[in-house]
């Protein structure tokens, strides 16, 4: 499969939002009537489950431009949802929904559901994906192999799923525990070239493990049709401000890793950790968010994950300034100090002891900042 080079260091964002019943604030299977307003399905799309809508940006030249593009699409989606008597919010999981999901009846999703059985109806999760344009498949594999060690930072910074089926899970990003049972999920394999990735893809499709690269649900994957590296590890953001921060950090770090000498990167980010440590760091980030410890070497030495995150933001600040991502990266820097979106959910619940109040706060966060759209 050919990797189609991007026209430049572009950025695009996919944002999965929850469709809500306006009275109960539970999830509602509303994607089919909503899509009647968006028949071309370009910027507003159905997703795997019928209680989710995916909003997309166009291909943009900065995270600020992507956020502005998303602002207009979000305003339109909110307006149409209001006309259909539905609500919207952003979070990695719904705080109290207990029922099984309905699968969106599109051919690919029906095929996926047939192969997954009951898992299809229990994995009710919502995420943020960021695409960053790169010049070649080899460059994409070079960056992906380094970015794997940074995945826990993105999990922690985006953590936004502390509640599940009415329970306080004790996890900052419980979405990852729900998806852990899924096929082709989690830490990607490392490939030293695009040719080696193609060999994997050929073998996986020949064996029936995959139908196409779109069946790969790793934390990071290449998207050869778009010419991008896609970071998929993040929970759905609660606000446009959070979305821009994640997009800016993802883009700046990807572009920095593409241009930096690996020896320079290795001073901040361990690039040779055993798989068990990478898995452990990933678990710790989803469990404790930015308060987790990060294992930095095969001997088991640790650093606070918050410090690792702050160092990585500083590492890619010059790149962010050159590519128009400085404002969003500064927001990310502030979130490292103040805490990710999940903390706001937990604070509301501790104040009210009501899951409904958590959803109300998520709805309010989503509409903040779009009045001028």
Short mmCIF file of the C-alpha atoms (twelve columns), coordinates in Angstrom:
data_MODEL
# 
_entry.id   MODEL 
# 
loop_
_atom_site.group_PDB 
_atom_site.id 
_atom_site.type_symbol 
_atom_site.label_atom_id 
_atom_site.label_alt_id 
_atom_site.label_comp_id 
_atom_site.label_asym_id 
_atom_site.label_seq_id 
_atom_site.Cartn_x 
_atom_site.Cartn_y 
_atom_site.Cartn_z 
_atom_site.pdbx_PDB_model_num 
ATOM 1   C CA . UNK A 1   0.000   0.000   0.000  1 
ATOM 2   C CA . UNK A 2   1.420   3.354   -1.010 1 
ATOM 3   C CA . UNK A 3   1.768   6.122   1.570  1 
ATOM 4   C CA . UNK A 4   0.495   9.276   -0.135 1 
ATOM 5   C CA . UNK A 5   2.694   12.118  1.161  1 
ATOM 6   C CA . UNK A 6   0.882   14.987  2.827  1 
ATOM 7   C CA . UNK A 7   0.975   18.378  1.135  1 
ATOM 8   C CA . UNK A 8   2.744   19.677  4.239  1 
ATOM 9   C CA . UNK A 9   2.776   19.389  8.047  1 
ATOM 10  C CA . UNK A 10  -1.005  19.514  8.138  1 
ATOM 11  C CA . UNK A 11  -3.316  18.700  11.026 1 
ATOM 12  C CA . UNK A 12  -6.825  17.288  11.190 1 
ATOM 13  C CA . UNK A 13  -8.991  16.293  14.145 1 
ATOM 14  C CA . UNK A 14  -11.739 13.717  14.681 1 
ATOM 15  C CA . UNK A 15  -13.901 14.303  17.762 1 
ATOM 16  C CA . UNK A 16  -16.378 11.666  18.957 1 
ATOM 17  C CA . UNK A 17  -19.246 13.177  20.960 1 
ATOM 18  C CA . UNK A 18  -22.071 11.620  22.951 1 
ATOM 19  C CA . UNK A 19  -25.715 11.973  21.898 1 
ATOM 20  C CA . UNK A 20  -27.930 12.590  24.922 1 
ATOM 21  C CA . UNK A 21  -31.582 12.353  25.805 1 
ATOM 22  C CA . UNK A 22  -32.451 15.938  26.855 1 
ATOM 23  C CA . UNK A 23  -34.573 14.819  29.804 1 
ATOM 24  C CA . UNK A 24  -32.705 11.886  31.333 1 
ATOM 25  C CA . UNK A 25  -29.244 12.893  30.010 1 
ATOM 26  C CA . UNK A 26  -28.651 9.214   29.278 1 
ATOM 27  C CA . UNK A 27  -27.223 8.203   25.907 1 
ATOM 28  C CA . UNK A 28  -29.704 8.148   23.032 1 
ATOM 29  C CA . UNK A 29  -29.437 6.259   19.736 1 
ATOM 30  C CA . UNK A 30  -29.884 9.370   17.646 1 
ATOM 31  C CA . UNK A 31  -27.323 9.200   14.867 1 
ATOM 32  C CA . UNK A 32  -29.726 8.160   12.090 1 
ATOM 33  C CA . UNK A 33  -32.084 11.166  12.390 1 
ATOM 34  C CA . UNK A 34  -29.117 13.490  12.927 1 
ATOM 35  C CA . UNK A 35  -27.411 12.307  9.733  1 
ATOM 36  C CA . UNK A 36  -30.485 13.275  7.711  1 
ATOM 37  C CA . UNK A 37  -29.274 16.855  8.209  1 
ATOM 38  C CA . UNK A 38  -25.762 15.937  6.990  1 
ATOM 39  C CA . UNK A 39  -26.278 13.580  4.029  1 
ATOM 40  C CA . UNK A 40  -22.799 14.101  2.569  1 
ATOM 41  C CA . UNK A 41  -21.193 12.929  5.840  1 
ATOM 42  C CA . UNK A 42  -18.041 14.975  5.299  1 
ATOM 43  C CA . UNK A 43  -17.556 16.877  8.560  1 
ATOM 44  C CA . UNK A 44  -20.341 15.215  10.576 1 
ATOM 45  C CA . UNK A 45  -20.253 11.419  10.424 1 
ATOM 46  C CA . UNK A 46  -21.801 8.357   12.026 1 
ATOM 47  C CA . UNK A 47  -19.604 6.153   14.158 1 
ATOM 48  C CA . UNK A 48  -19.658 2.507   15.264 1 
ATOM 49  C CA . UNK A 49  -22.415 2.964   17.848 1 
ATOM 50  C CA . UNK A 50  -25.628 4.904   17.303 1 
ATOM 51  C CA . UNK A 51  -25.186 7.072   20.410 1 
ATOM 52  C CA . UNK A 52  -22.034 8.671   18.960 1 
ATOM 53  C CA . UNK A 53  -21.453 11.359  16.341 1 
ATOM 54  C CA . UNK A 54  -18.018 12.119  14.915 1 
ATOM 55  C CA . UNK A 55  -17.137 15.719  14.057 1 
ATOM 56  C CA . UNK A 56  -14.212 16.288  11.705 1 
ATOM 57  C CA . UNK A 57  -12.119 19.257  10.721 1 
ATOM 58  C CA . UNK A 58  -10.939 19.922  7.232  1 
ATOM 59  C CA . UNK A 59  -7.230  19.583  6.543  1 
ATOM 60  C CA . UNK A 60  -5.725  22.561  8.384  1 
ATOM 61  C CA . UNK A 61  -2.337  24.262  8.644  1 
ATOM 62  C CA . UNK A 62  -2.384  24.755  12.437 1 
ATOM 63  C CA . UNK A 63  -4.164  23.535  15.538 1 
ATOM 64  C CA . UNK A 64  -5.694  27.002  15.952 1 
ATOM 65  C CA . UNK A 65  -7.184  26.753  12.461 1 
ATOM 66  C CA . UNK A 66  -8.437  23.257  13.229 1 
ATOM 67  C CA . UNK A 67  -10.130 24.461  16.412 1 
ATOM 68  C CA . UNK A 68  -11.767 27.324  14.549 1 
ATOM 69  C CA . UNK A 69  -12.948 24.953  11.831 1 
ATOM 70  C CA . UNK A 70  -14.339 22.593  14.460 1 
ATOM 71  C CA . UNK A 71  -16.121 25.481  16.193 1 
ATOM 72  C CA . UNK A 72  -18.336 26.052  13.162 1 
ATOM 73  C CA . UNK A 73  -19.127 22.355  12.724 1 
ATOM 74  C CA . UNK A 74  -19.915 21.966  16.419 1 
ATOM 75  C CA . UNK A 75  -22.289 24.924  16.300 1 
ATOM 76  C CA . UNK A 76  -24.173 23.349  13.394 1 
ATOM 77  C CA . UNK A 77  -24.320 19.955  15.103 1 
ATOM 78  C CA . UNK A 78  -25.609 21.482  18.332 1 
ATOM 79  C CA . UNK A 79  -28.294 23.391  16.436 1 
ATOM 80  C CA . UNK A 80  -29.502 20.264  14.641 1 
ATOM 81  C CA . UNK A 81  -29.431 18.229  17.856 1 
ATOM 82  C CA . UNK A 82  -31.561 20.875  19.547 1 
ATOM 83  C CA . UNK A 83  -34.096 20.645  16.717 1 
ATOM 84  C CA . UNK A 84  -34.197 16.868  17.226 1 
ATOM 85  C CA . UNK A 85  -34.494 17.287  21.006 1 
ATOM 86  C CA . UNK A 86  -31.095 15.753  21.691 1 
ATOM 87  C CA . UNK A 87  -28.071 16.964  23.594 1 
ATOM 88  C CA . UNK A 88  -24.302 16.628  23.093 1 
ATOM 89  C CA . UNK A 89  -21.325 16.292  25.392 1 
ATOM 90  C CA . UNK A 90  -17.696 15.205  25.244 1 
ATOM 91  C CA . UNK A 91  -16.090 12.593  27.525 1 
ATOM 92  C CA . UNK A 92  -14.402 9.223   27.112 1 
ATOM 93  C CA . UNK A 93  -17.309 7.384   28.721 1 
ATOM 94  C CA . UNK A 94  -20.861 8.260   29.741 1 
ATOM 95  C CA . UNK A 95  -21.053 8.516   33.546 1 
ATOM 96  C CA . UNK A 96  -24.153 6.404   34.136 1 
ATOM 97  C CA . UNK A 97  -25.498 4.714   30.971 1 
ATOM 98  C CA . UNK A 98  -26.044 0.994   31.704 1 
ATOM 99  C CA . UNK A 99  -27.642 -0.412  28.566 1 
ATOM 100 C CA . UNK A 100 -25.946 -2.077  25.608 1 
ATOM 101 C CA . UNK A 101 -25.131 -0.109  22.480 1 
ATOM 102 C CA . UNK A 102 -26.845 -0.376  19.117 1 
ATOM 103 C CA . UNK A 103 -24.471 -0.726  16.167 1 
ATOM 104 C CA . UNK A 104 -24.799 1.733   13.293 1 
ATOM 105 C CA . UNK A 105 -26.079 -0.353  10.339 1 
ATOM 106 C CA . UNK A 106 -23.343 0.440   7.814  1 
ATOM 107 C CA . UNK A 107 -21.556 -2.421  5.984  1 
ATOM 108 C CA . UNK A 108 -18.158 -1.997  7.665  1 
ATOM 109 C CA . UNK A 109 -19.657 -1.663  11.132 1 
ATOM 110 C CA . UNK A 110 -21.928 -4.660  10.612 1 
ATOM 111 C CA . UNK A 111 -18.909 -6.716  9.572  1 
ATOM 112 C CA . UNK A 112 -16.956 -5.569  12.616 1 
ATOM 113 C CA . UNK A 113 -19.841 -6.362  14.936 1 
ATOM 114 C CA . UNK A 114 -20.250 -9.851  13.460 1 
ATOM 115 C CA . UNK A 115 -16.618 -10.571 14.309 1 
ATOM 116 C CA . UNK A 116 -16.714 -9.156  17.821 1 
ATOM 117 C CA . UNK A 117 -19.945 -10.557 19.271 1 
ATOM 118 C CA . UNK A 118 -21.048 -9.065  22.577 1 
ATOM 119 C CA . UNK A 119 -17.957 -6.835  22.710 1 
ATOM 120 C CA . UNK A 120 -19.551 -4.698  20.011 1 
ATOM 121 C CA . UNK A 121 -22.368 -3.707  22.332 1 
ATOM 122 C CA . UNK A 122 -20.347 -3.130  25.510 1 
ATOM 123 C CA . UNK A 123 -17.522 -0.924  24.217 1 
ATOM 124 C CA . UNK A 124 -19.345 2.368   24.568 1 
ATOM 125 C CA . UNK A 125 -16.442 4.782   24.423 1 
ATOM 126 C CA . UNK A 126 -15.587 8.121   22.800 1 
ATOM 127 C CA . UNK A 127 -12.202 9.454   21.709 1 
ATOM 128 C CA . UNK A 128 -10.207 12.241  20.106 1 
ATOM 129 C CA . UNK A 129 -7.967  11.481  17.121 1 
ATOM 130 C CA . UNK A 130 -5.332  13.840  15.713 1 
ATOM 131 C CA . UNK A 131 -3.828  13.404  12.224 1 
ATOM 132 C CA . UNK A 132 -0.471  15.016  11.447 1 
ATOM 133 C CA . UNK A 133 0.744   15.201  7.844  1 
ATOM 134 C CA . UNK A 134 4.146   13.713  7.040  1 
ATOM 135 C CA . UNK A 135 6.245   13.439  3.900  1 
ATOM 136 C CA . UNK A 136 6.725   9.679   3.548  1 
ATOM 137 C CA . UNK A 137 5.859   6.291   4.967  1 
ATOM 138 C CA . UNK A 138 9.410   5.870   6.248  1 
ATOM 139 C CA . UNK A 139 9.117   9.170   8.120  1 
ATOM 140 C CA . UNK A 140 5.803   8.044   9.601  1 
ATOM 141 C CA . UNK A 141 7.365   4.795   10.868 1 
ATOM 142 C CA . UNK A 142 10.386  6.678   12.248 1 
ATOM 143 C CA . UNK A 143 8.143   9.026   14.236 1 
ATOM 144 C CA . UNK A 144 5.739   6.311   15.359 1 
ATOM 145 C CA . UNK A 145 8.529   4.187   16.808 1 
ATOM 146 C CA . UNK A 146 9.616   7.112   18.997 1 
ATOM 147 C CA . UNK A 147 6.124   8.350   19.835 1 
ATOM 148 C CA . UNK A 148 5.127   5.009   21.383 1 
ATOM 149 C CA . UNK A 149 6.988   5.896   24.582 1 
ATOM 150 C CA . UNK A 150 5.053   9.189   24.797 1 
ATOM 151 C CA . UNK A 151 1.617   7.557   24.576 1 
ATOM 152 C CA . UNK A 152 1.178   7.538   28.396 1 
ATOM 153 C CA . UNK A 153 1.593   11.321  28.405 1 
ATOM 154 C CA . UNK A 154 -1.227  11.747  25.885 1 
ATOM 155 C CA . UNK A 155 -3.426  9.293   27.800 1 
ATOM 156 C CA . UNK A 156 -2.876  11.230  31.021 1 
ATOM 157 C CA . UNK A 157 -3.266  14.692  29.515 1 
ATOM 158 C CA . UNK A 158 -6.521  13.722  27.771 1 
ATOM 159 C CA . UNK A 159 -7.903  11.572  30.606 1 
ATOM 160 C CA . UNK A 160 -11.661 12.160  30.743 1 
ATOM 161 C CA . UNK A 161 -13.449 8.939   31.691 1 
ATOM 162 C CA . UNK A 162 -13.503 8.420   35.464 1 
ATOM 163 C CA . UNK A 163 -17.078 7.073   35.624 1 
ATOM 164 C CA . UNK A 164 -18.681 3.986   34.088 1 
ATOM 165 C CA . UNK A 165 -22.252 2.712   34.484 1 
ATOM 166 C CA . UNK A 166 -22.851 4.823   37.562 1 
ATOM 167 C CA . UNK A 167 -19.621 3.875   39.318 1 
ATOM 168 C CA . UNK A 168 -16.573 5.898   40.276 1 
ATOM 169 C CA . UNK A 169 -13.947 3.647   38.690 1 
ATOM 170 C CA . UNK A 170 -10.915 5.050   40.459 1 
ATOM 171 C CA . UNK A 171 -9.339  5.508   37.017 1 
ATOM 172 C CA . UNK A 172 -8.650  8.776   35.251 1 
ATOM 173 C CA . UNK A 173 -9.233  7.194   31.829 1 
ATOM 174 C CA . UNK A 174 -11.338 4.068   32.302 1 
ATOM 175 C CA . UNK A 175 -12.064 3.994   28.554 1 
ATOM 176 C CA . UNK A 176 -8.808  2.097   28.110 1 
ATOM 177 C CA . UNK A 177 -9.935  -0.699  30.406 1 
ATOM 178 C CA . UNK A 178 -13.143 -1.100  28.405 1 
ATOM 179 C CA . UNK A 179 -11.253 -1.273  25.119 1 
ATOM 180 C CA . UNK A 180 -8.562  -3.622  26.431 1 
ATOM 181 C CA . UNK A 181 -10.638 -6.608  25.312 1 
ATOM 182 C CA . UNK A 182 -10.784 -5.358  21.738 1 
ATOM 183 C CA . UNK A 183 -8.824  -6.823  18.856 1 
ATOM 184 C CA . UNK A 184 -5.792  -4.892  17.549 1 
ATOM 185 C CA . UNK A 185 -5.994  -2.356  20.363 1 
ATOM 186 C CA . UNK A 186 -3.225  -0.721  22.386 1 
ATOM 187 C CA . UNK A 187 0.500   -0.291  21.851 1 
ATOM 188 C CA . UNK A 188 1.542   -0.521  18.189 1 
ATOM 189 C CA . UNK A 189 4.352   -2.651  16.899 1 
ATOM 190 C CA . UNK A 190 7.562   -0.888  15.848 1 
ATOM 191 C CA . UNK A 191 8.584   -0.916  12.203 1 
ATOM 192 C CA . UNK A 192 11.942  0.269   10.883 1 
ATOM 193 C CA . UNK A 193 10.571  1.216   7.454  1 
ATOM 194 C CA . UNK A 194 7.378   1.592   5.456  1 
ATOM 195 C CA . UNK A 195 8.290   -1.604  3.616  1 
ATOM 196 C CA . UNK A 196 8.275   -3.561  6.874  1 
ATOM 197 C CA . UNK A 197 4.858   -2.126  7.745  1 
ATOM 198 C CA . UNK A 198 3.587   -3.136  4.308  1 
ATOM 199 C CA . UNK A 199 4.883   -6.673  4.885  1 
ATOM 200 C CA . UNK A 200 2.979   -6.816  8.181  1 
ATOM 201 C CA . UNK A 201 -0.185  -5.501  6.555  1 
ATOM 202 C CA . UNK A 202 0.057   -7.995  3.686  1 
ATOM 203 C CA . UNK A 203 0.461   -10.916 6.087  1 
ATOM 204 C CA . UNK A 204 -2.313  -9.705  8.412  1 
ATOM 205 C CA . UNK A 205 -4.811  -9.279  5.576  1 
ATOM 206 C CA . UNK A 206 -3.795  -12.574 3.955  1 
ATOM 207 C CA . UNK A 207 -4.352  -14.363 7.282  1 
ATOM 208 C CA . UNK A 208 -7.754  -12.755 7.789  1 
ATOM 209 C CA . UNK A 209 -6.666  -10.870 10.896 1 
ATOM 210 C CA . UNK A 210 -7.369  -7.582  9.102  1 
ATOM 211 C CA . UNK A 211 -9.474  -6.519  6.160  1 
ATOM 212 C CA . UNK A 212 -7.599  -3.235  5.740  1 
ATOM 213 C CA . UNK A 213 -5.379  -0.896  7.755  1 
ATOM 214 C CA . UNK A 214 -8.588  0.691   9.118  1 
ATOM 215 C CA . UNK A 215 -9.042  -2.437  11.255 1 
ATOM 216 C CA . UNK A 216 -5.910  -1.468  13.190 1 
ATOM 217 C CA . UNK A 217 -6.997  0.236   16.401 1 
ATOM 218 C CA . UNK A 218 -3.584  0.916   17.901 1 
ATOM 219 C CA . UNK A 219 -2.835  4.016   19.973 1 
ATOM 220 C CA . UNK A 220 -0.944  5.313   16.939 1 
ATOM 221 C CA . UNK A 221 -1.298  4.211   13.335 1 
ATOM 222 C CA . UNK A 222 -0.364  5.510   9.902  1 
ATOM 223 C CA . UNK A 223 -3.147  6.584   7.574  1 
ATOM 224 C CA . UNK A 224 -1.599  6.068   4.126  1 
ATOM 225 C CA . UNK A 225 -4.583  7.483   2.210  1 
ATOM 226 C CA . UNK A 226 -4.248  10.807  4.047  1 
ATOM 227 C CA . UNK A 227 -0.460  10.829  4.355  1 
ATOM 228 C CA . UNK A 228 -0.714  11.211  8.136  1 
ATOM 229 C CA . UNK A 229 0.278   9.691   11.415 1 
ATOM 230 C CA . UNK A 230 -2.854  9.357   13.535 1 
ATOM 231 C CA . UNK A 231 -2.671  9.577   17.326 1 
ATOM 232 C CA . UNK A 232 -5.708  7.695   18.681 1 
ATOM 233 C CA . UNK A 233 -4.956  7.213   22.385 1 
ATOM 234 C CA . UNK A 234 -6.860  10.215  23.726 1 
ATOM 235 C CA . UNK A 235 -10.251 10.392  25.430 1 
ATOM 236 C CA . UNK A 236 -12.901 12.628  23.908 1 
ATOM 237 C CA . UNK A 237 -12.260 16.204  25.013 1 
ATOM 238 C CA . UNK A 238 -14.940 18.132  26.898 1 
ATOM 239 C CA . UNK A 239 -14.357 21.497  25.233 1 
ATOM 240 C CA . UNK A 240 -12.892 23.190  22.186 1 
ATOM 241 C CA . UNK A 241 -10.142 24.590  24.394 1 
ATOM 242 C CA . UNK A 242 -9.101  21.097  25.478 1 
ATOM 243 C CA . UNK A 243 -9.366  19.851  21.907 1 
ATOM 244 C CA . UNK A 244 -7.018  22.546  20.621 1 
ATOM 245 C CA . UNK A 245 -4.528  21.828  23.396 1 
ATOM 246 C CA . UNK A 246 -4.391  18.131  22.507 1 
ATOM 247 C CA . UNK A 247 -4.127  18.841  18.781 1 
ATOM 248 C CA . UNK A 248 -1.351  21.382  19.308 1 
ATOM 249 C CA . UNK A 249 0.691   19.086  21.535 1 
ATOM 250 C CA . UNK A 250 0.241   16.098  19.226 1 
ATOM 251 C CA . UNK A 251 1.215   18.050  16.117 1 
ATOM 252 C CA . UNK A 252 4.157   19.824  17.707 1 
ATOM 253 C CA . UNK A 253 5.615   16.635  19.152 1 
ATOM 254 C CA . UNK A 254 5.157   14.640  15.932 1 
ATOM 255 C CA . UNK A 255 6.871   17.349  13.896 1 
ATOM 256 C CA . UNK A 256 9.650   17.715  16.484 1 
ATOM 257 C CA . UNK A 257 10.314  13.965  16.474 1 
ATOM 258 C CA . UNK A 258 10.435  14.021  12.675 1 
ATOM 259 C CA . UNK A 259 13.241  16.589  12.661 1 
ATOM 260 C CA . UNK A 260 15.140  15.835  15.881 1 
ATOM 261 C CA . UNK A 261 18.142  13.550  16.191 1 
ATOM 262 C CA . UNK A 262 17.013  10.391  18.055 1 
ATOM 263 C CA . UNK A 263 19.880  10.931  20.498 1 
ATOM 264 C CA . UNK A 264 18.360  14.304  21.411 1 
ATOM 265 C CA . UNK A 265 14.947  12.705  21.855 1 
ATOM 266 C CA . UNK A 266 16.360  9.886   23.994 1 
ATOM 267 C CA . UNK A 267 17.536  12.381  26.610 1 
ATOM 268 C CA . UNK A 268 13.880  13.095  27.397 1 
ATOM 269 C CA . UNK A 269 12.019  10.028  26.219 1 
ATOM 270 C CA . UNK A 270 13.190  6.428   26.678 1 
ATOM 271 C CA . UNK A 271 13.154  4.762   23.250 1 
ATOM 272 C CA . UNK A 272 14.248  1.225   24.186 1 
ATOM 273 C CA . UNK A 273 11.898  0.191   26.983 1 
ATOM 274 C CA . UNK A 274 10.817  -3.464  27.193 1 
ATOM 275 C CA . UNK A 275 7.226   -4.075  26.138 1 
ATOM 276 C CA . UNK A 276 6.149   -4.851  29.702 1 
ATOM 277 C CA . UNK A 277 7.317   -1.417  30.847 1 
ATOM 278 C CA . UNK A 278 5.559   0.321   27.971 1 
ATOM 279 C CA . UNK A 279 2.376   -1.532  28.937 1 
ATOM 280 C CA . UNK A 280 2.840   -0.673  32.600 1 
ATOM 281 C CA . UNK A 281 3.420   3.022   31.880 1 
ATOM 282 C CA . UNK A 282 0.310   3.038   29.734 1 
ATOM 283 C CA . UNK A 283 -1.751  1.427   32.508 1 
ATOM 284 C CA . UNK A 284 -0.455  3.834   35.142 1 
ATOM 285 C CA . UNK A 285 -1.336  6.845   32.998 1 
ATOM 286 C CA . UNK A 286 -4.904  5.614   32.469 1 
ATOM 287 C CA . UNK A 287 -5.226  4.802   36.164 1 
ATOM 288 C CA . UNK A 288 -3.766  7.864   37.867 1 
ATOM 289 C CA . UNK A 289 -3.485  10.375  35.043 1 
ATOM 290 C CA . UNK A 290 -0.797  13.008  35.476 1 
ATOM 291 C CA . UNK A 291 -0.302  11.898  39.098 1 
ATOM 292 C CA . UNK A 292 1.199   8.595   37.937 1 
ATOM 293 C CA . UNK A 293 4.848   7.605   38.029 1 
ATOM 294 C CA . UNK A 294 6.579   6.871   34.724 1 
ATOM 295 C CA . UNK A 295 9.184   4.093   34.471 1 
ATOM 296 C CA . UNK A 296 12.140  5.539   32.579 1 
ATOM 297 C CA . UNK A 297 14.530  2.599   32.087 1 
ATOM 298 C CA . UNK A 298 14.766  -1.203  32.179 1 
ATOM 299 C CA . UNK A 299 16.027  -1.021  35.787 1 
ATOM 300 C CA . UNK A 300 12.645  0.314   36.925 1 
ATOM 301 C CA . UNK A 301 13.685  3.842   37.893 1 
ATOM 302 C CA . UNK A 302 10.775  6.290   37.922 1 
ATOM 303 C CA . UNK A 303 9.903   9.926   37.400 1 
ATOM 304 C CA . UNK A 304 6.607   11.735  37.955 1 
ATOM 305 C CA . UNK A 305 4.636   11.552  34.703 1 
ATOM 306 C CA . UNK A 306 3.746   15.211  35.154 1 
ATOM 307 C CA . UNK A 307 7.447   16.097  34.859 1 
ATOM 308 C CA . UNK A 308 7.855   13.950  31.751 1 
ATOM 309 C CA . UNK A 309 4.868   15.708  30.180 1 
ATOM 310 C CA . UNK A 310 6.231   19.148  31.039 1 
ATOM 311 C CA . UNK A 311 9.631   18.255  29.559 1 
ATOM 312 C CA . UNK A 312 8.029   17.075  26.313 1 
ATOM 313 C CA . UNK A 313 6.026   20.286  26.003 1 
ATOM 314 C CA . UNK A 314 9.208   22.287  26.452 1 
ATOM 315 C CA . UNK A 315 11.005  20.013  23.963 1 
ATOM 316 C CA . UNK A 316 8.559   20.830  21.172 1 
ATOM 317 C CA . UNK A 317 7.833   24.495  22.021 1 
ATOM 318 C CA . UNK A 318 10.122  25.838  19.308 1 
ATOM 319 C CA . UNK A 319 8.389   23.638  16.727 1 
ATOM 320 C CA . UNK A 320 4.962   24.775  17.927 1 
ATOM 321 C CA . UNK A 321 5.977   28.419  17.546 1 
ATOM 322 C CA . UNK A 322 7.190   27.857  13.990 1 
ATOM 323 C CA . UNK A 323 4.026   26.026  12.936 1 
ATOM 324 C CA . UNK A 324 1.305   28.113  14.569 1 
ATOM 325 C CA . UNK A 325 0.573   25.864  17.540 1 
ATOM 326 C CA . UNK A 326 1.976   28.017  20.353 1 
ATOM 327 C CA . UNK A 327 -1.372  29.052  21.876 1 
ATOM 328 C CA . UNK A 328 -2.715  25.517  22.050 1 
ATOM 329 C CA . UNK A 329 0.560   24.201  23.432 1 
ATOM 330 C CA . UNK A 330 0.460   26.851  26.153 1 
ATOM 331 C CA . UNK A 331 -3.008  25.592  27.111 1 
ATOM 332 C CA . UNK A 332 -1.586  22.067  27.275 1 
ATOM 333 C CA . UNK A 333 1.179   23.345  29.537 1 
ATOM 334 C CA . UNK A 334 -1.465  24.780  31.855 1 
ATOM 335 C CA . UNK A 335 -3.405  21.501  31.890 1 
ATOM 336 C CA . UNK A 336 -0.276  19.678  33.009 1 
ATOM 337 C CA . UNK A 337 -0.187  21.929  36.054 1 
ATOM 338 C CA . UNK A 338 -3.942  22.121  36.733 1 
ATOM 339 C CA . UNK A 339 -5.120  18.641  35.726 1 
ATOM 340 C CA . UNK A 340 -6.914  16.989  32.826 1 
ATOM 341 C CA . UNK A 341 -10.650 17.090  32.089 1 
ATOM 342 C CA . UNK A 342 -11.406 14.069  34.288 1 
ATOM 343 C CA . UNK A 343 -10.593 16.147  37.371 1 
ATOM 344 C CA . UNK A 344 -13.479 18.479  36.576 1 
ATOM 345 C CA . UNK A 345 -15.870 15.528  36.365 1 
ATOM 346 C CA . UNK A 346 -14.630 14.188  39.700 1 
ATOM 347 C CA . UNK A 347 -14.910 17.600  41.337 1 
ATOM 348 C CA . UNK A 348 -18.544 17.987  40.236 1 
ATOM 349 C CA . UNK A 349 -19.426 14.547  41.547 1 
ATOM 350 C CA . UNK A 350 -17.718 15.168  44.874 1 
ATOM 351 C CA . UNK A 351 -19.679 18.416  45.233 1 
ATOM 352 C CA . UNK A 352 -23.098 17.021  44.243 1 
ATOM 353 C CA . UNK A 353 -22.929 13.220  44.571 1 
ATOM 354 C CA . UNK A 354 -25.012 13.143  41.360 1 
ATOM 355 C CA . UNK A 355 -23.929 11.595  38.082 1 
ATOM 356 C CA . UNK A 356 -26.558 13.709  36.356 1 
ATOM 357 C CA . UNK A 357 -24.741 16.833  37.512 1 
ATOM 358 C CA . UNK A 358 -21.571 15.510  35.910 1 
ATOM 359 C CA . UNK A 359 -23.331 15.207  32.533 1 
ATOM 360 C CA . UNK A 360 -24.839 18.676  32.941 1 
ATOM 361 C CA . UNK A 361 -21.357 20.086  33.506 1 
ATOM 362 C CA . UNK A 362 -20.068 18.253  30.413 1 
ATOM 363 C CA . UNK A 363 -22.853 19.767  28.302 1 
ATOM 364 C CA . UNK A 364 -21.984 23.228  29.594 1 
ATOM 365 C CA . UNK A 365 -18.278 22.745  28.824 1 
ATOM 366 C CA . UNK A 366 -19.063 21.801  25.234 1 
ATOM 367 C CA . UNK A 367 -21.050 24.906  24.371 1 
ATOM 368 C CA . UNK A 368 -18.614 27.288  26.030 1 
ATOM 369 C CA . UNK A 369 -16.778 29.336  23.434 1 
ATOM 370 C CA . UNK A 370 -18.987 28.752  20.391 1 
ATOM 371 C CA . UNK A 371 -21.366 31.701  20.803 1 
ATOM 372 C CA . UNK A 372 -19.620 33.609  18.028 1 
ATOM 373 C CA . UNK A 373 -19.570 30.704  15.565 1 
# 
